Amino acid sequence: MARNTALVELASELPATMVSRLLGVHQSTADSWKRIGGQYNAYAAGVASRP
């Protein structure tokens, strides 16, 4: 679980192309991680803004 979280976090900070080349994963996999990271960031921002 920690590994997946780290990969999604990395993908959210770097361009998907760079992640795919650095880690040797397919471009579509890196794109998926990028989207997942964006969803988690939006969720975290929503939770943080609750009263």
C-alpha positions as CSV (number, residue, x, y, z in Angstrom):
1,M,0.0,0.0,0.0
2,A,2.8,2.4,0.8
3,R,4.5,1.6,-2.5
4,N,1.4,2.5,-4.4
5,T,1.0,5.7,-2.5
6,A,4.6,6.7,-3.2
7,L,4.2,6.0,-6.9
8,V,1.0,8.1,-7.1
9,E,2.6,10.9,-5.2
10,L,5.7,10.8,-7.5
11,A,3.4,10.8,-10.6
12,S,1.5,13.8,-9.2
13,E,4.8,15.8,-8.9
14,L,6.5,14.9,-12.2
15,P,5.3,14.8,-15.8
16,A,3.9,11.4,-16.7
17,T,6.5,11.0,-19.5
18,M,9.3,11.3,-17.1
19,V,7.8,8.9,-14.6
20,S,7.3,6.3,-17.3
21,R,10.9,6.6,-18.4
22,L,12.4,6.7,-14.9
23,L,10.4,3.7,-13.6
24,G,10.1,1.7,-16.9
25,V,6.3,1.6,-16.9
26,H,4.0,2.2,-19.8
27,Q,3.0,5.8,-20.6
28,S,-0.7,5.0,-19.9
29,T,0.1,3.6,-16.5
30,A,1.9,6.8,-15.6
31,D,-1.0,8.8,-16.9
32,S,-3.4,6.8,-14.7
33,W,-1.2,7.5,-11.7
34,K,-1.2,11.2,-12.6
35,R,-5.1,11.2,-12.7
36,I,-5.4,9.3,-9.5
37,G,-3.0,11.7,-7.8
38,G,-5.1,14.7,-8.9
39,Q,-8.2,13.1,-7.6
40,Y,-6.6,12.5,-4.2
41,N,-5.3,16.1,-4.1
42,A,-8.8,17.4,-4.9
43,Y,-10.3,15.2,-2.2
44,A,-7.7,16.3,0.4
45,A,-8.4,19.9,-0.5
46,G,-12.1,19.4,0.0
47,V,-11.6,17.8,3.3
48,A,-9.2,20.5,4.5
49,S,-11.7,23.2,3.6
50,R,-14.6,21.7,5.6
51,P,-15.7,23.7,8.7
